């Protein structure tokens, strides 16, 4: 099965994450999807108290498999979350214009920033790299109309 359309390069991710035209909360979601083992729906359902930035953890309370579990995050991601949260103590972790950020908004922005890549490519590529099975370049085949 050809999974090339599911891969995203480091350059594509770095470029998207550095794009100041994309809201910081959207870029933070991308970073967490890229660096940690989150599913988009689980991450976007998180509230401010779920982010334990000092311990570099995010608590997932609405897991696909049910139950509650913790996901470790990088120091960089913890710092991004700390900045996004500021003095807030409750409410959605990721917001846009005062409301909870949606998966559609995150996915659409990523497709636009990467020339058509899906947000699923972030998790899939990371998982493939962890297995040591992925070697590709910035010239990876472009997606064929796939959506997040």
Secondary structure, DSSP 8 states (H G I E B T S, - for coil): ---GGG---HHHHHHHHT-TTS-HHHHHHHHHHHHS---HHHHHT-BGGGEEGGGTEEEESS-TTSS-EEEE--HHHHHHHHHHHTT--SSBSSEETTEE--HHHHHHHHHHHHTS--THHHHHHHHHHHTT-----TT-----S---
